[in-house]
């Protein structure tokens, strides 16, 4: 799902605060992940391990939002309803 589709979903699902929170936080989490990955290129060897652990942490945050989105879509149905309109 692209960022454009995500923001469209935010527009269409304003009746559901939970999915709105997820859809607002998920792109921010992916941006943080991108920044962490980009930071790897500017490091010396000594700080690589710490930077890599930051990347892994950011990736896990992204995955947790992805999981919440998938579970919410399956269990709550608010996205399906808004798309069907
Ligand atoms: Zn919902």
PDB file of the backbone (N, CA, C, O) and the ligand in Angstrom, with CONECT records:
HET     ZN  A 101       1
ATOM      1  N   UNK A   1       0.848  -1.193   0.000  1.00  0.00           N
ATOM      2  CA  UNK A   1       0.000   0.000   0.000  1.00  0.00           C
ATOM      3  C   UNK A   1       0.887   1.248   0.000  1.00  0.00           C
ATOM      4  O   UNK A   1       1.795   1.354   0.824  1.00  0.00           O
ATOM      5  N   UNK A   2       0.645   2.166  -0.886  1.00  0.00           N
ATOM      6  CA  UNK A   2       1.487   3.359  -0.971  1.00  0.00           C
ATOM      7  C   UNK A   2       1.095   4.382   0.097  1.00  0.00           C
ATOM      8  O   UNK A   2       0.029   4.293   0.708  1.00  0.00           O
ATOM      9  N   UNK A   3       1.976   5.344   0.303  1.00  0.00           N
ATOM     10  CA  UNK A   3       1.682   6.426   1.252  1.00  0.00           C
ATOM     11  C   UNK A   3       0.437   7.185   0.796  1.00  0.00           C
ATOM     12  O   UNK A   3      -0.378   7.602   1.620  1.00  0.00           O
ATOM     13  N   UNK A   4       0.293   7.361  -0.503  1.00  0.00           N
ATOM     14  CA  UNK A   4      -0.880   8.068  -1.022  1.00  0.00           C
ATOM     15  C   UNK A   4      -2.160   7.344  -0.629  1.00  0.00           C
ATOM     16  O   UNK A   4      -3.116   7.966  -0.165  1.00  0.00           O
ATOM     17  N   UNK A   5      -2.174   6.017  -0.818  1.00  0.00           N
ATOM     18  CA  UNK A   5      -3.344   5.247  -0.434  1.00  0.00           C
ATOM     19  C   UNK A   5      -3.587   5.298   1.061  1.00  0.00           C
ATOM     20  O   UNK A   5      -4.733   5.330   1.509  1.00  0.00           O
ATOM     21  N   UNK A   6      -2.508   5.307   1.837  1.00  0.00           N
ATOM     22  CA  UNK A   6      -2.646   5.393   3.285  1.00  0.00           C
ATOM     23  C   UNK A   6      -3.311   6.700   3.675  1.00  0.00           C
ATOM     24  O   UNK A   6      -4.219   6.709   4.505  1.00  0.00           O
ATOM     25  N   UNK A   7      -2.866   7.813   3.082  1.00  0.00           N
ATOM     26  CA  UNK A   7      -3.449   9.081   3.490  1.00  0.00           C
ATOM     27  C   UNK A   7      -4.889   9.178   3.002  1.00  0.00           C
ATOM     28  O   UNK A   7      -5.726   9.805   3.652  1.00  0.00           O
ATOM     29  N   UNK A   8      -5.180   8.561   1.864  1.00  0.00           N
ATOM     30  CA  UNK A   8      -6.565   8.489   1.415  1.00  0.00           C
ATOM     31  C   UNK A   8      -7.413   7.726   2.431  1.00  0.00           C
ATOM     32  O   UNK A   8      -8.548   8.104   2.722  1.00  0.00           O
ATOM     33  N   UNK A   9      -6.842   6.643   2.966  1.00  0.00           N
ATOM     34  CA  UNK A   9      -7.560   5.856   3.961  1.00  0.00           C
ATOM     35  C   UNK A   9      -7.806   6.676   5.224  1.00  0.00           C
ATOM     36  O   UNK A   9      -8.855   6.552   5.856  1.00  0.00           O
ATOM     37  N   UNK A  10      -6.828   7.519   5.592  1.00  0.00           N
ATOM     38  CA  UNK A  10      -7.008   8.383   6.753  1.00  0.00           C
ATOM     39  C   UNK A  10      -8.216   9.284   6.532  1.00  0.00           C
ATOM     40  O   UNK A  10      -9.034   9.468   7.434  1.00  0.00           O
ATOM     41  N   UNK A  11      -8.327   9.849   5.319  1.00  0.00           N
ATOM     42  CA  UNK A  11      -9.466  10.706   4.997  1.00  0.00           C
ATOM     43  C   UNK A  11     -10.788   9.949   5.149  1.00  0.00           C
ATOM     44  O   UNK A  11     -11.774  10.490   5.650  1.00  0.00           O
ATOM     45  N   UNK A  12     -10.789   8.685   4.707  1.00  0.00           N
ATOM     46  CA  UNK A  12     -12.037   7.942   4.622  1.00  0.00           C
ATOM     47  C   UNK A  12     -12.441   7.263   5.914  1.00  0.00           C
ATOM     48  O   UNK A  12     -13.560   6.761   6.021  1.00  0.00           O
ATOM     49  N   UNK A  13     -11.555   7.236   6.898  1.00  0.00           N
ATOM     50  CA  UNK A  13     -11.844   6.440   8.085  1.00  0.00           C
ATOM     51  C   UNK A  13     -11.824   7.298   9.337  1.00  0.00           C
ATOM     52  O   UNK A  13     -11.412   6.841  10.404  1.00  0.00           O
ATOM     53  N   UNK A  14     -12.270   8.549   9.208  1.00  0.00           N
ATOM     54  CA  UNK A  14     -12.178   9.455  10.339  1.00  0.00           C
ATOM     55  C   UNK A  14     -13.109   9.060  11.467  1.00  0.00           C
ATOM     56  O   UNK A  14     -12.954   9.541  12.589  1.00  0.00           O
ATOM     57  N   UNK A  15     -14.080   8.188  11.194  1.00  0.00           N
ATOM     58  CA  UNK A  15     -14.956   7.739  12.259  1.00  0.00           C
ATOM     59  C   UNK A  15     -14.293   6.757  13.195  1.00  0.00           C
ATOM     60  O   UNK A  15     -14.845   6.451  14.252  1.00  0.00           O
ATOM     61  N   UNK A  16     -13.110   6.247  12.833  1.00  0.00           N
ATOM     62  CA  UNK A  16     -12.459   5.249  13.663  1.00  0.00           C
ATOM     63  C   UNK A  16     -11.128   5.802  14.171  1.00  0.00           C
ATOM     64  O   UNK A  16     -10.149   5.833  13.425  1.00  0.00           O
ATOM     65  N   UNK A  17     -11.081   6.238  15.433  1.00  0.00           N
ATOM     66  CA  UNK A  17      -9.856   6.868  15.943  1.00  0.00           C
ATOM     67  C   UNK A  17      -8.667   5.927  15.968  1.00  0.00           C
ATOM     68  O   UNK A  17      -7.527   6.361  15.802  1.00  0.00           O
ATOM     69  N   UNK A  18      -8.919   4.653  16.171  1.00  0.00           N
ATOM     70  CA  UNK A  18      -7.808   3.716  16.286  1.00  0.00           C
ATOM     71  C   UNK A  18      -7.069   3.577  14.959  1.00  0.00           C
ATOM     72  O   UNK A  18      -5.840   3.633  14.919  1.00  0.00           O
ATOM     73  N   UNK A  19      -7.819   3.395  13.877  1.00  0.00           N
ATOM     74  CA  UNK A  19      -7.162   3.233  12.583  1.00  0.00           C
ATOM     75  C   UNK A  19      -6.521   4.549  12.151  1.00  0.00           C
ATOM     76  O   UNK A  19      -5.491   4.543  11.476  1.00  0.00           O
ATOM     77  N   UNK A  20      -7.115   5.666  12.529  1.00  0.00           N
ATOM     78  CA  UNK A  20      -6.527   6.961  12.190  1.00  0.00           C
ATOM     79  C   UNK A  20      -5.162   7.104  12.868  1.00  0.00           C
ATOM     80  O   UNK A  20      -4.197   7.559  12.253  1.00  0.00           O
ATOM     81  N   UNK A  21      -5.095   6.710  14.140  1.00  0.00           N
ATOM     82  CA  UNK A  21      -3.809   6.762  14.845  1.00  0.00           C
ATOM     83  C   UNK A  21      -2.771   5.891  14.148  1.00  0.00           C
ATOM     84  O   UNK A  21      -1.624   6.300  13.964  1.00  0.00           O
ATOM     85  N   UNK A  22      -3.182   4.696  13.767  1.00  0.00           N
ATOM     86  CA  UNK A  22      -2.238   3.774  13.113  1.00  0.00           C
ATOM     87  C   UNK A  22      -1.760   4.374  11.795  1.00  0.00           C
ATOM     88  O   UNK A  22      -0.564   4.377  11.503  1.00  0.00           O
ATOM     89  N   UNK A  23      -2.701   4.883  11.002  1.00  0.00           N
ATOM     90  CA  UNK A  23      -2.356   5.373   9.665  1.00  0.00           C
ATOM     91  C   UNK A  23      -1.562   6.667   9.718  1.00  0.00           C
ATOM     92  O   UNK A  23      -0.861   6.997   8.761  1.00  0.00           O
ATOM     93  N   UNK A  24      -1.657   7.398  10.803  1.00  0.00           N
ATOM     94  CA  UNK A  24      -0.817   8.588  10.946  1.00  0.00           C
ATOM     95  C   UNK A  24       0.581   8.212  11.429  1.00  0.00           C
ATOM     96  O   UNK A  24       1.567   8.823  11.017  1.00  0.00           O
ATOM     97  N   UNK A  25       0.667   7.214  12.296  1.00  0.00           N
ATOM     98  CA  UNK A  25       1.956   6.861  12.895  1.00  0.00           C
ATOM     99  C   UNK A  25       2.797   5.972  11.976  1.00  0.00           C
ATOM    100  O   UNK A  25       4.026   6.031  12.019  1.00  0.00           O
ATOM    101  N   UNK A  26       2.159   5.164  11.160  1.00  0.00           N
ATOM    102  CA  UNK A  26       2.892   4.218  10.329  1.00  0.00           C
ATOM    103  C   UNK A  26       3.846   4.920   9.352  1.00  0.00           C
ATOM    104  O   UNK A  26       5.014   4.537   9.283  1.00  0.00           O
ATOM    105  N   UNK A  27       3.397   5.932   8.594  1.00  0.00           N
ATOM    106  CA  UNK A  27       4.348   6.619   7.710  1.00  0.00           C
ATOM    107  C   UNK A  27       5.483   7.286   8.470  1.00  0.00           C
ATOM    108  O   UNK A  27       6.610   7.339   7.977  1.00  0.00           O
ATOM    109  N   UNK A  28       5.198   7.801   9.675  1.00  0.00           N
ATOM    110  CA  UNK A  28       6.269   8.407  10.476  1.00  0.00           C
ATOM    111  C   UNK A  28       7.290   7.354  10.887  1.00  0.00           C
ATOM    112  O   UNK A  28       8.492   7.617  10.918  1.00  0.00           O
ATOM    113  N   UNK A  29       6.801   6.167  11.199  1.00  0.00           N
ATOM    114  CA  UNK A  29       7.701   5.074  11.579  1.00  0.00           C
ATOM    115  C   UNK A  29       8.574   4.650  10.397  1.00  0.00           C
ATOM    116  O   UNK A  29       9.760   4.366  10.570  1.00  0.00           O
ATOM    117  N   UNK A  30       7.989   4.609   9.198  1.00  0.00           N
ATOM    118  CA  UNK A  30       8.792   4.224   8.030  1.00  0.00           C
ATOM    119  C   UNK A  30       9.811   5.301   7.698  1.00  0.00           C
ATOM    120  O   UNK A  30      10.914   4.994   7.245  1.00  0.00           O
ATOM    121  N   UNK A  31       9.450   6.574   7.923  1.00  0.00           N
ATOM    122  CA  UNK A  31      10.423   7.645   7.699  1.00  0.00           C
ATOM    123  C   UNK A  31      11.586   7.537   8.681  1.00  0.00           C
ATOM    124  O   UNK A  31      12.742   7.734   8.307  1.00  0.00           O
ATOM    125  N   UNK A  32      11.277   7.227   9.928  1.00  0.00           N
ATOM    126  CA  UNK A  32      12.339   7.055  10.935  1.00  0.00           C
ATOM    127  C   UNK A  32      13.249   5.892  10.542  1.00  0.00           C
ATOM    128  O   UNK A  32      14.466   5.953  10.720  1.00  0.00           O
ATOM    129  N   UNK A  33      12.644   4.839  10.009  1.00  0.00           N
ATOM    130  CA  UNK A  33      13.422   3.688   9.555  1.00  0.00           C
ATOM    131  C   UNK A  33      14.335   4.085   8.392  1.00  0.00           C
ATOM    132  O   UNK A  33      15.511   3.723   8.366  1.00  0.00           O
ATOM    133  N   UNK A  34      13.787   4.826   7.435  1.00  0.00           N
ATOM    134  CA  UNK A  34      14.600   5.279   6.304  1.00  0.00           C
ATOM    135  C   UNK A  34      15.772   6.119   6.774  1.00  0.00           C
ATOM    136  O   UNK A  34      16.893   5.956   6.292  1.00  0.00           O
ATOM    137  N   UNK A  35      15.515   7.015   7.713  1.00  0.00           N
ATOM    138  CA  UNK A  35      16.605   7.858   8.223  1.00  0.00           C
ATOM    139  C   UNK A  35      17.672   7.021   8.904  1.00  0.00           C
ATOM    140  O   UNK A  35      18.865   7.279   8.746  1.00  0.00           O
ATOM    141  N   UNK A  36      17.243   6.012   9.667  1.00  0.00           N
ATOM    142  CA  UNK A  36      18.210   5.143  10.352  1.00  0.00           C
ATOM    143  C   UNK A  36      19.062   4.393   9.337  1.00  0.00           C
ATOM    144  O   UNK A  36      20.271   4.252   9.522  1.00  0.00           O
ATOM    145  N   UNK A  37      18.433   3.910   8.258  1.00  0.00           N
ATOM    146  CA  UNK A  37      19.180   3.180   7.224  1.00  0.00           C
ATOM    147  C   UNK A  37      20.160   4.117   6.519  1.00  0.00           C
ATOM    148  O   UNK A  37      21.312   3.759   6.276  1.00  0.00           O
ATOM    149  N   UNK A  38      19.685   5.326   6.192  1.00  0.00           N
ATOM    150  CA  UNK A  38      20.565   6.286   5.514  1.00  0.00           C
ATOM    151  C   UNK A  38      21.770   6.622   6.385  1.00  0.00           C
ATOM    152  O   UNK A  38      22.866   6.861   5.876  1.00  0.00           O
ATOM    153  N   UNK A  39      21.561   6.639   7.706  1.00  0.00           N
ATOM    154  CA  UNK A  39      22.638   6.966   8.624  1.00  0.00           C
ATOM    155  C   UNK A  39      23.771   5.951   8.598  1.00  0.00           C
ATOM    156  O   UNK A  39      24.902   6.272   8.963  1.00  0.00           O
ATOM    157  N   UNK A  40      23.475   4.733   8.168  1.00  0.00           N
ATOM    158  CA  UNK A  40      24.513   3.702   8.127  1.00  0.00           C
ATOM    159  C   UNK A  40      25.657   4.099   7.203  1.00  0.00           C
ATOM    160  O   UNK A  40      26.810   3.742   7.443  1.00  0.00           O
ATOM    161  N   UNK A  41      25.330   4.841   6.140  1.00  0.00           N
ATOM    162  CA  UNK A  41      26.330   5.179   5.125  1.00  0.00           C
ATOM    163  C   UNK A  41      27.390   6.148   5.647  1.00  0.00           C
ATOM    164  O   UNK A  41      28.487   6.222   5.094  1.00  0.00           O
ATOM    165  N   UNK A  42      27.070   6.887   6.705  1.00  0.00           N
ATOM    166  CA  UNK A  42      27.984   7.937   7.166  1.00  0.00           C
ATOM    167  C   UNK A  42      28.798   7.511   8.377  1.00  0.00           C
ATOM    168  O   UNK A  42      29.482   8.334   8.986  1.00  0.00           O
ATOM    169  N   UNK A  43      28.731   6.231   8.732  1.00  0.00           N
ATOM    170  CA  UNK A  43      29.353   5.790   9.979  1.00  0.00           C
ATOM    171  C   UNK A  43      30.748   5.243   9.793  1.00  0.00           C
ATOM    172  O   UNK A  43      31.097   4.726   8.732  1.00  0.00           O
ATOM    173  N   UNK A  44      31.540   5.364  10.838  1.00  0.00           N
ATOM    174  CA  UNK A  44      32.767   4.581  10.894  1.00  0.00           C
ATOM    175  C   UNK A  44      32.447   3.210  11.500  1.00  0.00           C
ATOM    176  O   UNK A  44      31.357   2.984  12.025  1.00  0.00           O
ATOM    177  N   UNK A  45      33.412   2.318  11.414  1.00  0.00           N
ATOM    178  CA  UNK A  45      33.181   0.942  11.843  1.00  0.00           C
ATOM    179  C   UNK A  45      32.830   0.853  13.326  1.00  0.00           C
ATOM    180  O   UNK A  45      32.041  -0.003  13.725  1.00  0.00           O
ATOM    181  N   UNK A  46      33.408   1.727  14.139  1.00  0.00           N
ATOM    182  CA  UNK A  46      33.225   1.641  15.590  1.00  0.00           C
ATOM    183  C   UNK A  46      31.773   1.855  15.998  1.00  0.00           C
ATOM    184  O   UNK A  46      31.301   1.241  16.955  1.00  0.00           O
ATOM    185  N   UNK A  47      31.064   2.721  15.281  1.00  0.00           N
ATOM    186  CA  UNK A  47      29.692   3.008  15.693  1.00  0.00           C
ATOM    187  C   UNK A  47      28.663   2.224  14.896  1.00  0.00           C
ATOM    188  O   UNK A  47      27.462   2.443  15.053  1.00  0.00           O
ATOM    189  N   UNK A  48      29.110   1.324  14.055  1.00  0.00           N
ATOM    190  CA  UNK A  48      28.168   0.587  13.211  1.00  0.00           C
ATOM    191  C   UNK A  48      27.188  -0.256  14.031  1.00  0.00           C
ATOM    192  O   UNK A  48      25.992  -0.283  13.741  1.00  0.00           O
ATOM    193  N   UNK A  49      27.700  -0.938  15.050  1.00  0.00           N
ATOM    194  CA  UNK A  49      26.826  -1.834  15.807  1.00  0.00           C
ATOM    195  C   UNK A  49      25.666  -1.086  16.455  1.00  0.00           C
ATOM    196  O   UNK A  49      24.523  -1.543  16.430  1.00  0.00           O
ATOM    197  N   UNK A  50      25.977   0.068  17.033  1.00  0.00           N
ATOM    198  CA  UNK A  50      24.919   0.864  17.654  1.00  0.00           C
ATOM    199  C   UNK A  50      23.929   1.336  16.589  1.00  0.00           C
ATOM    200  O   UNK A  50      22.715   1.282  16.790  1.00  0.00           O
ATOM    201  N   UNK A  51      24.461   1.799  15.455  1.00  0.00           N
ATOM    202  CA  UNK A  51      23.582   2.285  14.387  1.00  0.00           C
ATOM    203  C   UNK A  51      22.715   1.157  13.849  1.00  0.00           C
ATOM    204  O   UNK A  51      21.539   1.352  13.542  1.00  0.00           O
ATOM    205  N   UNK A  52      23.311  -0.025  13.740  1.00  0.00           N
ATOM    206  CA  UNK A  52      22.543  -1.161  13.228  1.00  0.00           C
ATOM    207  C   UNK A  52      21.434  -1.537  14.195  1.00  0.00           C
ATOM    208  O   UNK A  52      20.334  -1.894  13.772  1.00  0.00           O
ATOM    209  N   UNK A  53      21.715  -1.459  15.485  1.00  0.00           N
ATOM    210  CA  UNK A  53      20.664  -1.777  16.442  1.00  0.00           C
ATOM    211  C   UNK A  53      19.553  -0.726  16.382  1.00  0.00           C
ATOM    212  O   UNK A  53      18.389  -1.046  16.623  1.00  0.00           O
ATOM    213  N   UNK A  54      19.901   0.529  16.062  1.00  0.00           N
ATOM    214  CA  UNK A  54      18.857   1.541  15.855  1.00  0.00           C
ATOM    215  C   UNK A  54      17.996   1.203  14.639  1.00  0.00           C
ATOM    216  O   UNK A  54      16.778   1.377  14.662  1.00  0.00           O
ATOM    217  N   UNK A  55      18.644   0.717  13.576  1.00  0.00           N
ATOM    218  CA  UNK A  55      17.911   0.318  12.371  1.00  0.00           C
ATOM    219  C   UNK A  55      16.946  -0.814  12.693  1.00  0.00           C
ATOM    220  O   UNK A  55      15.784  -0.791  12.286  1.00  0.00           O
ATOM    221  N   UNK A  56      17.443  -1.805  13.429  1.00  0.00           N
ATOM    222  CA  UNK A  56      16.599  -2.952  13.751  1.00  0.00           C
ATOM    223  C   UNK A  56      15.424  -2.529  14.632  1.00  0.00           C
ATOM    224  O   UNK A  56      14.303  -3.007  14.455  1.00  0.00           O
ATOM    225  N   UNK A  57      15.686  -1.636  15.571  1.00  0.00           N
ATOM    226  CA  UNK A  57      14.613  -1.141  16.437  1.00  0.00           C
ATOM    227  C   UNK A  57      13.552  -0.424  15.607  1.00  0.00           C
ATOM    228  O   UNK A  57      12.356  -0.641  15.801  1.00  0.00           O
ATOM    229  N   UNK A  58      13.996   0.436  14.677  1.00  0.00           N
ATOM    230  CA  UNK A  58      13.054   1.178  13.838  1.00  0.00           C
ATOM    231  C   UNK A  58      12.260   0.225  12.949  1.00  0.00           C
ATOM    232  O   UNK A  58      11.075   0.439  12.693  1.00  0.00           O
ATOM    233  N   UNK A  59      12.929  -0.829  12.481  1.00  0.00           N
ATOM    234  CA  UNK A  59      12.237  -1.812  11.641  1.00  0.00           C
ATOM    235  C   UNK A  59      11.146  -2.527  12.431  1.00  0.00           C
ATOM    236  O   UNK A  59      10.062  -2.786  11.909  1.00  0.00           O
ATOM    237  N   UNK A  60      11.437  -2.841  13.689  1.00  0.00           N
ATOM    238  CA  UNK A  60      10.435  -3.520  14.511  1.00  0.00           C
ATOM    239  C   UNK A  60       9.233  -2.624  14.772  1.00  0.00           C
ATOM    240  O   UNK A  60       8.098  -3.100  14.821  1.00  0.00           O
ATOM    241  N   UNK A  61       9.478  -1.325  14.940  1.00  0.00           N
ATOM    242  CA  UNK A  61       8.362  -0.393  15.125  1.00  0.00           C
ATOM    243  C   UNK A  61       7.483  -0.391  13.877  1.00  0.00           C
ATOM    244  O   UNK A  61       6.256  -0.431  13.975  1.00  0.00           O
ATOM    245  N   UNK A  62       8.122  -0.344  12.690  1.00  0.00           N
ATOM    246  CA  UNK A  62       7.363  -0.398  11.427  1.00  0.00           C
ATOM    247  C   UNK A  62       6.538  -1.671  11.352  1.00  0.00           C
ATOM    248  O   UNK A  62       5.362  -1.641  10.989  1.00  0.00           O
ATOM    249  N   UNK A  63       7.158  -2.779  11.694  1.00  0.00           N
ATOM    250  CA  UNK A  63       6.449  -4.056  11.615  1.00  0.00           C
ATOM    251  C   UNK A  63       5.268  -4.100  12.567  1.00  0.00           C
ATOM    252  O   UNK A  63       4.226  -4.673  12.250  1.00  0.00           O
ATOM    253  N   UNK A  64       5.435  -3.485  13.752  1.00  0.00           N
ATOM    254  CA  UNK A  64       4.335  -3.523  14.710  1.00  0.00           C
ATOM    255  C   UNK A  64       3.152  -2.714  14.182  1.00  0.00           C
ATOM    256  O   UNK A  64       2.000  -3.099  14.383  1.00  0.00           O
ATOM    257  N   UNK A  65       3.428  -1.586  13.504  1.00  0.00           N
ATOM    258  CA  UNK A  65       2.321  -0.821  12.919  1.00  0.00           C
ATOM    259  C   UNK A  65       1.675  -1.578  11.773  1.00  0.00           C
ATOM    260  O   UNK A  65       0.457  -1.544  11.596  1.00  0.00           O
ATOM    261  N   UNK A  66       2.511  -2.264  10.992  1.00  0.00           N
ATOM    262  CA  UNK A  66       1.970  -3.071   9.896  1.00  0.00           C
ATOM    263  C   UNK A  66       1.050  -4.169  10.433  1.00  0.00           C
ATOM    264  O   UNK A  66      -0.027  -4.415   9.891  1.00  0.00           O
ATOM    265  N   UNK A  67       1.495  -4.822  11.508  1.00  0.00           N
ATOM    266  CA  UNK A  67       0.674  -5.869  12.124  1.00  0.00           C
ATOM    267  C   UNK A  67      -0.638  -5.292  12.651  1.00  0.00           C
ATOM    268  O   UNK A  67      -1.709  -5.867  12.455  1.00  0.00           O
ATOM    269  N   UNK A  68      -0.533  -4.143  13.323  1.00  0.00           N
ATOM    270  CA  UNK A  68      -1.750  -3.533  13.873  1.00  0.00           C
ATOM    271  C   UNK A  68      -2.714  -3.167  12.756  1.00  0.00           C
ATOM    272  O   UNK A  68      -3.927  -3.331  12.889  1.00  0.00           O
ATOM    273  N   UNK A  69      -2.158  -2.666  11.645  1.00  0.00           N
ATOM    274  CA  UNK A  69      -2.999  -2.303  10.508  1.00  0.00           C
ATOM    275  C   UNK A  69      -3.700  -3.528   9.933  1.00  0.00           C
ATOM    276  O   UNK A  69      -4.902  -3.502   9.669  1.00  0.00           O
ATOM    277  N   UNK A  70      -2.934  -4.602   9.742  1.00  0.00           N
ATOM    278  CA  UNK A  70      -3.521  -5.819   9.175  1.00  0.00           C
ATOM    279  C   UNK A  70      -4.579  -6.400  10.106  1.00  0.00           C
ATOM    280  O   UNK A  70      -5.652  -6.801   9.655  1.00  0.00           O
ATOM    281  N   UNK A  71      -4.281  -6.447  11.409  1.00  0.00           N
ATOM    282  CA  UNK A  71      -5.245  -6.998  12.358  1.00  0.00           C
ATOM    283  C   UNK A  71      -6.490  -6.131  12.439  1.00  0.00           C
ATOM    284  O   UNK A  71      -7.613  -6.631  12.508  1.00  0.00           O
ATOM    285  N   UNK A  72      -6.269  -4.813  12.429  1.00  0.00           N
ATOM    286  CA  UNK A  72      -7.408  -3.912  12.522  1.00  0.00           C
ATOM    287  C   UNK A  72      -8.295  -4.048  11.287  1.00  0.00           C
ATOM    288  O   UNK A  72      -9.521  -4.057  11.390  1.00  0.00           O
ATOM    289  N   UNK A  73      -7.668  -4.152  10.130  1.00  0.00           N
ATOM    290  CA  UNK A  73      -8.409  -4.310   8.885  1.00  0.00           C
ATOM    291  C   UNK A  73      -9.250  -5.585   8.920  1.00  0.00           C
ATOM    292  O   UNK A  73     -10.399  -5.605   8.479  1.00  0.00           O
ATOM    293  N   UNK A  74      -8.647  -6.649   9.456  1.00  0.00           N
ATOM    294  CA  UNK A  74      -9.334  -7.935   9.478  1.00  0.00           C
ATOM    295  C   UNK A  74     -10.451  -7.963  10.531  1.00  0.00           C
ATOM    296  O   UNK A  74     -11.544  -8.473  10.288  1.00  0.00           O
ATOM    297  N   UNK A  75     -10.142  -7.398  11.708  1.00  0.00           N
ATOM    298  CA  UNK A  75     -11.051  -7.576  12.845  1.00  0.00           C
ATOM    299  C   UNK A  75     -12.094  -6.473  12.960  1.00  0.00           C
ATOM    300  O   UNK A  75     -13.169  -6.694  13.518  1.00  0.00           O
ATOM    301  N   UNK A  76     -11.790  -5.287  12.440  1.00  0.00           N
ATOM    302  CA  UNK A  76     -12.670  -4.158  12.686  1.00  0.00           C
ATOM    303  C   UNK A  76     -13.519  -3.803  11.477  1.00  0.00           C
ATOM    304  O   UNK A  76     -14.687  -3.442  11.616  1.00  0.00           O
ATOM    305  N   UNK A  77     -12.922  -3.908  10.275  1.00  0.00           N
ATOM    306  CA  UNK A  77     -13.708  -3.724   9.069  1.00  0.00           C
ATOM    307  C   UNK A  77     -13.952  -2.282   8.655  1.00  0.00           C
ATOM    308  O   UNK A  77     -14.609  -2.041   7.643  1.00  0.00           O
ATOM    309  N   UNK A  78     -13.435  -1.307   9.420  1.00  0.00           N
ATOM    310  CA  UNK A  78     -13.740   0.084   9.093  1.00  0.00           C
ATOM    311  C   UNK A  78     -13.116   0.498   7.755  1.00  0.00           C
ATOM    312  O   UNK A  78     -13.695   1.308   7.032  1.00  0.00           O
ATOM    313  N   UNK A  79     -11.944  -0.046   7.420  1.00  0.00           N
ATOM    314  CA  UNK A  79     -11.312   0.289   6.151  1.00  0.00           C
ATOM    315  C   UNK A  79     -12.115  -0.294   4.994  1.00  0.00           C
ATOM    316  O   UNK A  79     -12.295   0.357   3.966  1.00  0.00           O
ATOM    317  N   UNK A  80     -12.591  -1.513   5.165  1.00  0.00           N
ATOM    318  CA  UNK A  80     -13.362  -2.149   4.093  1.00  0.00           C
ATOM    319  C   UNK A  80     -14.637  -1.359   3.816  1.00  0.00           C
ATOM    320  O   UNK A  80     -15.020  -1.142   2.667  1.00  0.00           O
ATOM    321  N   UNK A  81     -15.282  -0.938   4.898  1.00  0.00           N
ATOM    322  CA  UNK A  81     -16.504  -0.156   4.723  1.00  0.00           C
ATOM    323  C   UNK A  81     -16.225   1.149   3.999  1.00  0.00           C
ATOM    324  O   UNK A  81     -16.979   1.544   3.111  1.00  0.00           O
ATOM    325  N   UNK A  82     -15.135   1.823   4.378  1.00  0.00           N
ATOM    326  CA  UNK A  82     -14.869   3.135   3.786  1.00  0.00           C
ATOM    327  C   UNK A  82     -14.495   3.003   2.317  1.00  0.00           C
ATOM    328  O   UNK A  82     -14.829   3.864   1.503  1.00  0.00           O
ATOM    329  N   UNK A  83     -13.782   1.892   1.975  1.00  0.00           N
ATOM    330  CA  UNK A  83     -13.400   1.682   0.577  1.00  0.00           C
ATOM    331  C   UNK A  83     -14.618   1.346  -0.274  1.00  0.00           C
ATOM    332  O   UNK A  83     -14.690   1.722  -1.444  1.00  0.00           O
ATOM    333  N   UNK A  84     -15.575   0.638   0.319  1.00  0.00           N
ATOM    334  CA  UNK A  84     -16.740   0.170  -0.435  1.00  0.00           C
ATOM    335  C   UNK A  84     -17.689   1.307  -0.789  1.00  0.00           C
ATOM    336  O   UNK A  84     -18.514   1.161  -1.691  1.00  0.00           O
ATOM    337  N   UNK A  85     -17.587   2.435  -0.096  1.00  0.00           N
ATOM    338  CA  UNK A  85     -18.498   3.527  -0.334  1.00  0.00           C
ATOM    339  C   UNK A  85     -18.420   4.078  -1.752  1.00  0.00           C
ATOM    340  O   UNK A  85     -19.145   5.013  -2.092  1.00  0.00           O
TER     341      UNK A  85
HETATM  342 ZN    ZN A 101     -11.491   0.717  12.829  1.00  0.00          ZN
END
